[in-house]
Amino acid sequence: MAEQRPDPDALLARVQREEAKRRRGKLKIFFGASAGVGKTYSMLLAAREKRAEGLDVVVGIVETHGRTDTAALLEGLEVLPPRTAEYRGARLREFDLDAALRRRPAIVVVDELAHTNVEGSRHPKRWNDVEELLDAGIDVYTALNVQHLESLNDVIGGFTGIRVHETVPDTVFDQADEVELVDLPPDELLERLKEGKVYLPEQAQAAIQNFFRKGNLIALRELSLRRTAERVEEQMRLYREDQGIREVWQAGDLVLVCIGPGELAERLVRAGRRFAAALHADWIVAYIETPQLQRLPAPERDAVMQNLRLAESLGATTVTLGAQQMSAAILDYAREKNVTKVLLGRPTRTGWRRWLLGSVVDTVVREASDIDVYLLGGETRRPGETPVVARSRAYLGLPEAERASAKPRWPGYAAAVATPALCTGVGFLVSGPNELINLVMVYLLGVMLVAVRSGRGPSLLASVLSVAAFDFFFVPPEYTFAVSDIRYLVTFAVMLLVGIVISNLAANLRTQARVAGYREKRAASLYAISRALAAAHREDEIVRVAAGNIGAEFGAQCAILFPSESGRIVYPKGESQPYSLHGADLGVAQWVFDHGRIAGRGTDTLPGADAVYFPIQGASGPLGVLALLPSSLRRVFLPEQQRLLETFLNQTALALQRVRLAAAAQNAQIKVETETLRNSLLAGISHDLRTPLSAIVGAASSLVEGPERLSPESRRELARTIYEEGQRMATLANNILDMARLDAGAVTLNRDWVPLEEIVGGVLTRLRARLEGRPVKIDLPKDAPLVKLDAVLIGQVLVNLLENALKYTPAGTAIEIAAEFAPAAVTVSVADEGPGIPPGLEERLFDKFYRAAPERAQSGVGLGLTICRAIVEAHGGTIRAENRSPRGAVFRFTLPRDEAPPELEGEDAPQAEAP
């Protein structure tokens, strides 16, 4: 028996799984068919048991839904305080992930795995919180209903009429370390509903009439049992793989049907379907392609392809295995997949041929001691019945014009005749009484060359002709086939046998090299499309890459079609589309999109279409349809080509989903940011308008209700109040309008050469009243050159910076304005002596609606510094904020000096003075 060496890839995967498990916490899911079966109750019982064993158990969040027996189990367990969050005017209880991470217990109980977190949480879903806990090495107990599994969501919604929107990816369920099924018969669950143990009495009756109908509960129970059984089966497979167990475990039936190119293959497929249905088992149809079978003529390969497609239509999983020995491939695959029953056709060899050459069936029966082997007898074809090969051609719609363009065979046989003649000529040159052994080598070399160049048939002919030529021309008596020494007969036999062996070996090597070349070409094509799709960032780029590669690989015209908003398949609009196929049948494409099955030419569905139509399936449903018009259907429907096309389509679907998910995430982020900005704007406006409006209303009411009781000074003060508060409101409105114009790019810079002192002086004049009582120090260089800028906008920058200093610094503290000129830039700074900027917030100060200390700000919505940055950046400059020593903050903006200023003759720039 050959040594069974471990698969290095399997060993690496095992090591990676073990390493990931070692670092990661363990997830246990309490799984049930529906609410009310007792998942939370069982979960808390298990938590109490672990607590009794001395483990550190903490309840993160549990929803008791008012059930007293469930709430009683919380007694004695540490419960983390929930995190409260505001949402649409309501205060909601949420799981506090950060508190659990800080507490870091051995086990955290987190109920309702499919729960959607409130907006503003770190993760959108609770299962994301659980993933972070597991990554931190914390074990988690959680609960889940079957209708929340992503893959079953649409199925369950179909028969219950209720589609839940809170789902959990199947990968989370599959990667759980333990799943405990909490099961309850439907009658008992309905009784619990009536008793009010699941929902409140007024809700229970409505639930019984809708989701909790008995038929729905039975179907949900079956799905939960099946899903749990699938998980157990996968666990068993992984265990056998990790332990290197090759023996088949009869834990569940799996049928393997092995077919070949013969007429019995179709009967084997149909018998396998009946056999698997009787056992209620899954079944696989395998075609083992040996080097001999790789040389089959095109009609017989078409028959194999037809039988594999028949098996798929009957519900089987099909696979094509490449191997040197058919029996070894069958046994290895059966043990790898834990196949329990193998269905084969009876051996066609009988008598001495079966005894001498052996049989695949005999080898499988002899070595498959742990697998049940069943044989299907053949049948005699009735007179006039069309052979399977001919039927397959008619079924596939392959016209005779599409026969494989086989190369003419006569050149190979001509070489088989010419090569021994050439070797004979060489023999005459080196002939001699002691050179016969060398002549044998010359003839064998010729046989090998013919085998490598022309294949098995010509090489066998060359072997026979070489022996005959060697006997006729060189073995005494020469020029006759008579043999004087009987020992030469042994030489002839050995020479012929060696020639035949060399012919077979060389032909097999030639075939394998050709197959390896095909596989290398397919691998290169797959690598090329994968790399190109990974680099594509737009949907049109993905379509162009996929259409180009598929068309080139399969020698076909193609088009990739997508549905419109109404769900109807249409041609994309645009002037230039990367399609070589125009005029595809949209009706057939729509059928393929709706049913998710292949149709069109060469299939059993709508075979009258000119092209073949393939669905492009995504994780959440069909994405589109590929219309393919190949030059030869064989290039599409051969098993290996069909697998390659399926891989191309899967890669295309993944790329499309990646781009669409990225676009959806970007849109969601934009919506979140827009909502945040809107809320900040409304909050700021409502706060900052309320104060001046209250002052205006109060002053105006005093003037209206009792002007005669007010002194002239009081009336002036009230009027001044109305004016000043109105100015504050105008400033607020102007800031918002300025920001809107800057964001929209509607502001045009009016650059002109102006002295910086003039801008500073104008700003100080505007703010003279507000700067009263504030020392303002100005440090501008004498003879400062002119600067080309928009004086109005840069003046607004200085106004905003000075107002910011006035808002956030104590009264009476000094403010400094300075400027530094460099050959390529000018830097203006506004410094104060306030409390400074909190560390880490230097950049955030320039964000919209952000205020570092709102409680110290007297007014405004946080747009002043944002407007400063927009204006400075519009000039091509930069602005930054930093703390100064020993106290205070300084804001500096730098503007480029791209042009030399004009010369001013006889005129000095005015100097600005502090008020």
Secondary structure, 3 states (H helix, E strand, C coil): CCCCCCCHHHHHHHHHHHHHHHHCCCEEEEEECCCCCCHHHHHHHHHHHHHHCCCCEEEEECCCCCCHHHHHCCCCCEECCCEEEEECCEEEEECCHHHHHHHCCCEEEECCCCCECCCCCCCCEHHHHHHHHHHCCCEEEEEEEHHHEHHHHHHHHHHHCCCCCCCECHHHHHCCCEEEEECCCHHHHHHHHHCCCCCCHHHHHHHHHCCCCHHHHHHHHHHHHHHHHHHHHHHHHHHHHHHCCCCCCCCCCEEEEEECCCCCHHHHHHHHHHHHHHHCCEEEEEEEECCCHHHCCHHHHHHHHHHHHHHHHCCCEEEEEECCCHHHHHHHHHHHCCCCEEEEECCCCCHHHHHHHCCHHHHHHHHCCCCEEEEECCCCCCCCCCCHHHHHHHHHCCCHHHCCCCCCCHHHHHHHHHHHHHHHHHHHHHCCCCCHHHHHHHHHHHHHHHHHHHCHHHHHHHHHHHHHHHHHHHCCCCCCCCCCCCHHHHHHHHHHHHHHHHHHHHHHHHHHHHHHHHHHHHHHHHHHHHHHHHHCCCHHHHHHHHHHHHHHHHCEEEEEEEECCCCCEECCCCCCCCCCCCCCCHHHHHHHHHHCCCEECCCCCCCCCCCEEEEEEECCEEEEEEEEEECCCHHHHCHHHHHHHHHHHHHHHHHHHHHHHHHHHHHHHHHHHHHHHHHHHHHHHHHHHHHHHHHHHHHHHHHHHCHHHCCHHHHHHHHHHHHHHHHHHHHHHHHHHHHHHHHHCCCCCCCEEECHHHHHHHHHHHCCCCCCCCCEEEECCCCCCCEEECHHHHHHHHHHHHHHHHHHCCCCCCEEEEEEECCCEEEEEEEECCCCCCCCCCCHHHCCCCCCCCCCCCCCCCCHHHHHHHHHHHCCCEEEEEECCCCCEEEEEEEECCCCCCCCCCCCCCCCCCC
